[in-house]
Amino acid sequence: MKKQCQKALVGAIQKFSTEDGPGIRTTVFLKGCPLACKWCHNPELIEFEQQVIEMPNNCIQCGYCIKECTQHAIYADADKKIKINRELCIRCMKCTEICYAKGLLPVAKFMTAEEVIYQVVQDKQFYSYTNGGMTISGGEMLSQPAFTEELIDMAEKEKINVCLDTSGFGDGDVLEKLVRKKNVGHLLYDMKCIDSEVHKKYTGKGNGVILENLSRIASFPELNEKLVMRMPLIKDINDTEEIIGLTAEFYEKNNIKKITLLPYHNLGISKKKNIGGMQEIFQPPDDEKVEKIKEYFIKELGAEVEVLGKL
């Protein structure tokens, strides 16, 4: 009897990624995350269910979607722009099937691991030249552990290096198992905020599990060397002297030596609007503050520190 392949909602497969691990990479974005960061740059990947995303620049105002919607959830506003009443929408996705202009699209696509790897393998030659590979991101890959493991194992058969990108919110046993895979060369681990109350305020969850899992991974030298901390920097929230100092203490205690600083950007605002929501606007620290934080980690920890997206 033929084995039935499991499927997962894949939000995007982004080729030629250069900021999701070393070299040229193909980043696989899985849909669904247990956190709900208020500054998330991929808010369309937070929910575990399929969604419709509006692409207003593609819309040709043909009105076919309005006629197709059985729930009368789609309408044209005063400017003839197509809008969706999200309270009426049942996410049947029929509007996306009839929209030839791609003004309404499904956020994600159900795919098997084989279908994902088929696309990843297409750029295999670039990985070899640049020490690149596949990055599994999200959403949160720990929320789809079986699918993630299947991707890793298939990549190993193709001799493709894997980088895992995680919030750390998930099962610690699963995380360790995945990071121990021999073709997993890198673990990008998010540090939203060391203060659990602040973390909960802005992500919806405390950080106890995240810090516990991080300490666990860091305690094994062979896993610690794969570890790179990713720190989004949000002005006056997680860039304060107190927060940075406590973070440095935690890193020193756990012998964490590789850090990437990610000053806030607002790319998630339009995406959130296009799935029917509103995202709060934050600010990044200024360049001087970012440089000060970078130098602090270098001086206090002897860490390797890079900044992505600013400076």
N, C-alpha and C positions, 0 to 999 in steps of 0.2 A: 504494500500500500504506500503510495507516494506521500511523503511528509508535506503537510500543509504549512506554507511559509507564513510567519506572522508579519503583520504590517504595522507601521507607525505613521503618525502624522508628521511629515517633514515640511517645515516652513520654507526652507530654501536650501539649495546647494550652491554655494558661492565659490566660484573658481578664482584662481590667482589671488587668494587672500595673502596678505603679507604682514598682518598684525595679529594673527591668531596662532602664534608659534613661529619657530624658525623657518626660513626658506619660503618658497612658494608652496601654498597649501590649498586644498579644497576643503572648505568648511561646511559641515553638515549641521543645519540648525533644526533640532527637534522641537516640536511644539508641546508646551506644557511645563509650568514651573510652579513649585509650591510657594515661592516668594512672589511678592507683588511690589517691587521697588518703584517708588514714586518717580524716579528719574530714569526708568528702564528705557534703553534705546531700541528694544524690540518688544514693545508692549503687546503687539499682535501675537506673540508667542507665549504669553503668560497662561491663558486659558488652555485647558486640556481638550476642549471640544473645537470642532470646526467653526469658523466664522467667515462672514462676508466682509471684504475690505473694499471701500470705495476708492476708485482711481479717477478723480474728477477730470484730470487732464486728458484722459482717454475717451471720456463720454462724448458721444455724438448726438445725444438727446433724441434718439430714435423712438423712445418710449416703449420698446418691446418688453422691457423688464416690468414696467407698470402693469401691462396687460397679462403678463405671465404669473404675477404674484397672486396666489389664491387667498392670502391673508390681508390684502390691501395695505401692506406695510411700506410699499414703495410709492413715492409721489414726486412731483416736480414742484420746487419752491417758486417764489415770485420771479426769480431770475432764470427759471426753467432748468435749474440744476437738480439732478436726481438725488433724492434723500431717502434714507431708510428709517422707519420708525422701529427701533430695535425692540421695543416692548411687544410689538405685534409679530415681528419676524420669528419664524420657527426654524430657521436655518435649513430649509429643505434644499437650498443651493440651486433651485431651478433658474433663478435670475442670472446666476453666473454661467449657466449652460447656454442660455439664450443670448447673452451679451457678446456679440461678435467683436465689438470694439474694445473689449476688455476694460470697460468702465466699472464693472463689478467683478471681483475675482474671489475665489476661495483663498483664505490665508495660507492654507497648507494642502498637501496632497498625501493621500495614503500610499505608502511605498513599502516594498519588501526591501530587505537588506541587499538582496541581489541587484535590485534596480538602482539602489544608491551606489553600490560599489561599481556598477557598470559605468556610471558617470565619473566616479573618482579615478578609475583606472585610465581614463582617456588622457589624463595629464601626467601620467606616471614618469615620463622622461624628464619633466621639469622638476619633479621631486628629487630625482637622482642628482641632478646638477646643482641643486641649491640646499640640500639637506632638509627638504620639505616633506610633505606627506598629507595626511588627512587629519583634520581637527573635528572633533565631535562636540558641538556646543548646543545652545538652546535659546529659550527654554532651559531645561535642566536634564542632562543626560542620566542622572541618577534616578530620575522618575520613570525611566524606560530602560532598566538595567539589562533585560534579556535582549532587547533589540540592539543596545549599545555593545554588548558582548559579542553578538553575532557580527556586527560591523567590524569590530576589532579582529575577530578570528578570520574573517574573509580578507581583511586587509593584510593580515600576516601571510596568508597563502599567496598574496600578490607581492609580498616583500615590500609593503608600504608602511612607513612609520606613522604612528598615531599620536596625536596630542589630544588630551581631554581637557575640556573647559567646564568648570563646575562652580556652583555656589557653596558646595560642601554640605548642603542641606539634604540629607538622605541617610541611607543605611551604611554605617561604617564598614561592616564586613564586605558589602558589595563594592564600596569604593576601593578598599585595599585589594580585593581580588582583581578588579579592573586595572588598577595602576601597576599591579605585579605582572601583567601580561608582558611578554618579552618584547613585543613590538611597540608597546606604549613607551615613548621616550620622554614625554613631557606632560606635566600636569599644571594647568593654569587654574589657580585657586583664588576665588574672589574674597576680598576682605572689605565688606561694605562699611562696617564700623565695629570697633572693638567693644564699645559700650552697648550692652545688650538692650537697654531701654531705648536708646537712640535707634538701634538696629530695628527693634520691633516697631517703633513709630513710623519708620520710613520704608520698611519692607513687609510688615505684617507679621513677622516672626522674630522671636528672640534668637540669639546666636549661640546658645549653649551647645547644640548638636554640631554646629559648624566648627566651633573652636575645638571641641572634643575630637572630631574627625581629623582636623588639621594637626593637632598634637600627635595623634596616632600615626599619621602618614610621616610626619617629620621625625618621629622617633626611630624610624628605620633608615639607616644611612643610604641604602640602595634606592629607597623611595624618595628620600629627602633631596637627593641630587636631581631628581626629575621635577622638583617643585619650584614653581614661580608664582609669587603672590601678585594678584592684580587688584589694584586699589583705585576705585573711582574716587575722585576728589571733588567734593561739593562744598562750596564756600559756606563757612560758618556752621557746618553740620558735622563733617568728619575730617576737617582740615585744621582743627584747633590745636593749640600747643599741647593741651591735656590729652586729647585723643591720639595724636601722633606719638606722644611720649609713652602712653600705655601700649600702643601698638608695637613700638620699638622694644619695650620690655618683654612682650609676649614673643616677639620674633627672636630676641636674644635667648630667652629661656628655651626655645625650641630649635635653636641653631638654624634659623631661616636666613638665607643669604642672598636670595634673588627676588627682586621686587620690580614691578612695573607700575608706574603711576599713570592714571587715566583721568585727566581733568575733564569735568563734566562737559557734555555737548547736548544740544537740544534736538537731535535727530528723531527722538521718539515722539515729539509733540504732534507732528503732522500724521504719523502713523496712528497714534491714539485717536485723533480726531476722525480719521478715516474708518475706524472700527466702531465709531459711535460714542467715544468718550472724550474727556478733557484731561490733559496732563499738566500738572503743576510745573511752573517754570522756575528753574534754579539757576545759579550762577557758578562758574568755575572760579577757583582762586586765581589771582593775577600771576603773571609769569614769575615775578619775584618770589611770591609765596611758594609756588611749585618748586622753584630752584632751591629754596631754603629747606623744604621738606626732603628733597632729593639729597642734598648735602648732609642733612642731619642723619639720615639712614646710612649713608656712606661712612660718616665719621663715627657714629655710635656702634654700628654693627659690622663695619667692613664689608657692607653688602654691595652687590652689583645692582645698580638702579638705572632704569631707563624710563623715559617719559614718552608716551604715545599720544598723538592728537593735539599737541600744543607745544609751544616754545620753538 
